[in-house]
C-alpha cells in the first residue's frame, strides 16, 4: 500500500523551522576548507580517470590527498563549541 501525500504535507515539508540553525551554519563554515580540499581531490581523481595517469596526475592526486588529510586533521584538532543536543 502506498501512502498518499497531501498538498499540506508538501507545503509544510519546507517550512521555516526546517532551516539550519545558526550553529549548524557555523559548523558548515568551519568545515568548508576541508570540504573544498575534498573537492580538489575529487577533481584530480576525475581528471586521471579519462586517460592513463601521467606522473603529473599522480603528483596532483598525491598533493590533493595530502592537503585533504591535513585539513581533516586540522578540523579534528579544533575545539568545537558546545552545541546543546549535539555529541555526547
N, C-alpha and C positions, 0 to 999 in steps of 0.2 A: 504494500500500500504506500503510495507517495503522498506526503503531506502537501497541502495546498498553501502557498504563501499568499497572504492577503496584501493588499496595497498598503495598509497601515504598517505591516512588518517591513516592507521595502522602504517606506519613508523613514521610519524610526531607526533603521539599521545604520544610518549615517547621522545620527543626532549629535548635538554639541557635546554631550557627556562622553562620547566615544573618542573624542580628540585626545592626542597625547598630552600629558601634563607637562608643566614647565620642567620638572625634574627629569622626565623621560627625554625631553628635547635637549636638556643639558648633557645627559648621558650620551646621546647620539653625537652631540658636538665634541665631547671628549674622545669618542671612538672614531671620529672622522679621519684622522691621519692614518689609523690602522686600516680603515675601510678603503681609503684611496690607495694605500700600499698594496692591498689585496687586489684591487682593480688593475694596478700596474702589472702585478704578477700574472694575472689572467690575460692581460693584453700581450705580454711577452710570450706566454704559452700558446695563445691563439695564433700569433704570427708564425711560430715554429710549426704549427700543425699543417700548414699549406705546402710545405716543402721539406726537404731533408735539412735538418737543423745544421747551420754552419757554426763555426767557432764563436762568431759574434752572437748568434742566437743563444748558444749555451751560456756565454758570459752574461748576456742580458737577463736570462732566466735566473741564473745563479745570483746576480746582483739584486734583482727584484725580490727573490725569495729571502735573501739576507735582510733587505730593508723591511719586508713584511714581518719577518720574525722579530726584528729589532723593535718595530712599532708595537707589536703584540706584547713583547716583554716590557716595554715602557708603560704600556697601558695596564698590564697586570701589576706592575710595581707602584702604580699610583694609588694613593689612599682615596677610596671612594667615599663621598659624603654619605651619611646615614640617611636613607630614604625609608620612611615608615612602610612596612609591608613588603620590603624587598630584601632578599637574602635571609640568612638565619645563622 
